[in-house]
Amino acid sequence: MKIKNLLMKKILLFSVLLYVATYSQKINKNQVYDKYLKNGAYQGSYYNPKYQKYLDSALVLLPKDPYLWQQKSMPYFKKKQYELGFLALDNAVKYDDEYYTYHSYHAFIKCIFEKNYTDAVNEFDALIKFYPKGIIMDHSYYFYKSLSLIQLNRLNEAEENLNISLNLFKGNIEPHFLELFYMGIICYEKEDYEKGIQFFDKSLKQYPKFSDALYYKAKCLYNINQPDKAFEILKKSKEFLSEKYTINEDNAFYEDYPYQIKSWMVDNLIQQMGVVIKQR
């Protein structure tokens, strides 16, 4: 009987301690964020070694907090240490919320940072089943799926998905200039140059100094035997690119987006077109 009572007391004590630990974790979440993020990791750079130490300390207290795991992953991706980043981000996905917040971030990283486009397509497909109008980093899941399909040269599928993205919020939100730009890219790759020009013009209507759209518009014009007009537009592209008018997504600071141009690309094309024009 004494052994049974002792066992019951131990079970009761364990239950109380478990309850207190769980309750303390809940009420101390904001305190942990304040101490280790606001007044710790966020006081310095992502690249400061202390950043990871603060996150590790916070995760000791809140090991199942997906936000902390995601915050731990970010500096690795920005330093192109993708494998280390996914070790942390996979845990954020493991403890994700009902809205698949960290699943969508995981898919975004696969597309824009790691450039593992097959995985990105598969992950966005899974997300679309639950949230067909889902948004990550200001764009629809269909948008990033389309970018991935472009990079896999699955152009018809890319066009289909980008069309869905363009019409996803029709009547409420104007299509984004990047959506229009990438639709132009699809047309360019399918050698439908005149249609490509139409989409680049629509993109440029929103962002008149968009050097990337001007560059590919020039290539389209050149391919339909309008080299003089193409050459003039290409010179504008060079000018605006030198002034940093390019893809202006926040993460474009860390990673190139598909078909994002570089100055050497513009210079080479100017030289090639110049030679052709002189030889006429």
N, C-alpha and C positions, 0 to 999 in steps of 0.2 A: 504493500500500500504506500509506504514511504517513497519507494522508488518511482511509483506511478505519479505521486504528487510532485516529486522533484522534476520528473520529466515534463509534467504539465506546466510547471512554473517556468522551465527553460523554454518551452514552446511559446508560452505567453510573453516572456521577456524578449524572445527573438522577434515575435510579431510586433511588439511595441517598438523595438529598435528599427525594424524594417519600415514601419509606418512613419516614425520620426525622420528617418533618413530620406524617405520619399517625399514627405511633406517639406522637409528642410530644403531639398533640392528644388522643389517648385517655388518656394517663397524666396529662395536665394538666387534664382536665375538672373534677375536684373542686377543684383549685386555682383554676381560673377562677371556679367557683361561690362558693368561699370569699372570694376577693378582691373580686369585683364584685357579688355578691349579699349573702351573709351579712355581710361587713364593708363593704359599699358601699351598694347600693340599699336593702337592708332596714333600714339604720340610720335612715332617714328616712321621710317620708310618700310614698305613691304620687304625690301631687300636687307634690312637690318636683321642679323641673327637673333636679336632679342625678340623679334616679332614671333618667331616660331616657339620660343620659350614661353612667351605669354600664352599662346594658344594651347600649348601642351599642358600648362598649369590649369587653364580653364577646363580642358577636356578631362583632367583627373577628377574634377568635381562634377562635370556634366558630360559623361562619356557617350551619351546617346543624343546629344544635341546636334542636329544636322547643320544648323547655321555655323556652329563653331568648326565643324569639319570642312564646310565649304570655304570659310574664311582661311583655314589652314592651307587649303589647296591652291588658292589664288596666286600667291607669290611664285609657286613652282611653275605654274603655267606661264606666267609673265616672264619667267627666266628660261622658258622652253625646256623645263625639266618635267616633261609630260608624265613620265612613269611615276615619279614621286607625287605629282599632283593627283593622279588618279587613285593612288593608294589612300589619300585622304578623301577625295571626292566620292569614291565608292562607298565610304562609310556614311557620307551625307545622304546618298541615295538609299542606303540600307535603313536609315532612320527617318526617311522622308515623311512629309505631311500628306494629308488627303488630297492636296491639289497638285501633287507631283512637282513641286517647286524645284527640287534638286535633280530630279530626273531630267527636267527640261534644260537645266543648266549643264548637266552632263552631256546631253545631246548637242547643245550649242558648242561646248568645248571640243567635242569630237569633230564638228564641222569646221569651225573657224581656227582653232588652235592646233589640234593634233592632225587635222586634215585626213582623218580616217573616215572617208565618205560613205563606205558601205555600212559601217557601224552607225554613222549618223542617220542614214536613211532608215535603217531598222529601228533605231531608237525613236525617231520622230514618227514613224508609222505607229508604233505602240502608243505614243502619247496622243496622237490624233484620234485614236479610238475612244479615248476618255474625254479629251478636250479638243474637239475639232476647230474651235476658235481660239485655241491657246496662243499666248504671246510670250516671247522671251527676248529680252534686249530690244524691245520696240518693234519686233517683227513677228509675223505669224510662224507657226511650226511649218506650214506649207512653204513659206519663203525659204527657210533653211534647208528643207528637204529638196527643194528645187535647185538651190546652189550646189548641193551635194550631187544631185543627178547630173547637172551640167558638167561637173568635174569628173563624173564617171562616163561622160559622153552618151548618156541616155537622154537625148535631147527631146524626144517626143514626150517622155514622162515628165521631164523638167518643165516643158511648156504647159502641160496639163496641170501640174501642181502650182505653177506660178500664176496661171489663170485663175485658179481657185483663190489664191492669196489676193490677187488684184480685186476680186469680187466679194471677198469674205465679209467686208463691212460696207458694201456698196450703198451709197445714199447717205452714209454717215461720215465716212473718212475718205479723203482723196487718196488714190494710190500713191505710195511713196516713190520718190524719184529713183531709189535704188531698185525697186521692183520693175519700174519701167526700163531702167538701164539694163537689167539682166534679161528682160524680155528681148531687148535689142540685141544682146549678146547671143541669145538662142537663135534669133533670126540670122545674125551674122554667121554663126557656125553652120547654119543650114543653107547658107548662100542665098538667102532671101534678103538681098541688100536694101532694096527699096523699103521693105517693111521694117527692116532694122533701123533705117534712117528715121522713119516715123516715130518709133519708140524712143530713139535717142533725142529727137526733137522734143518729145513730151517730157522727157527727163530734164532736158535743158531749160524748158519753160519754167520749171520749179527751181532749178539750180543753174543759172545761165553761165557760170564760170566753171562748170564741172569738167575738168580737164580729161577725165577718163572717157566720158561720153563723147566729147569732141574728138578724141583720138580714134575711137572706133567708128564714129560717123565719117571721119576722113577716110578710113580704110574702106568703108562701104562705098563712098563716092568714087574712090580710086578704082574699085572693082566694077563700077558701072561706067567707066571711061569718062570720069570728070576729074582729071588729075589737077587742073588749075584750082578748082574750087576746093578739092581735097587738101591741096598744099596750103592754101590760106587758112583753112580751119585747123590744120595741123600746127601751124605757127601760133595760133591762139591757144591751142592745147599746151604747147610748150611754155608760153607766157604764164598761163594760169597755174600750171603745175609748179612752176618756179615760185609762185606765190602761195603754194600749199592748198590750192583748191582741188582737192581730190576726194576720195571716199572719206567721209568725216565721221564714221561710226567711232564710238569711244574706244573700242578694242582694236581699231585699225592702227592705233599707236603701237600696239604690241605685235600684231600679226597682219600680213597682207591679206586682203580679201580676194576672192577669185577675180581674175582679169584686172586687178588693180595695176595701173601702169607705173613705170619708172622712167626717169629722165633719159636713160640710155635707149630705151625703146623708142621714145619720141625722136631723139637725135638720129638714130639709125634710119627711121622711116623718112625723116626729112631729107636725109642724104640720098636715100634710094629714089624718092620721088623727084628730088632736084635733078638727079642724073637723067631720069626718064624725060622730064619736061625739057631739059636742054637738048636732048637728042631728037626731039620732034622736028 
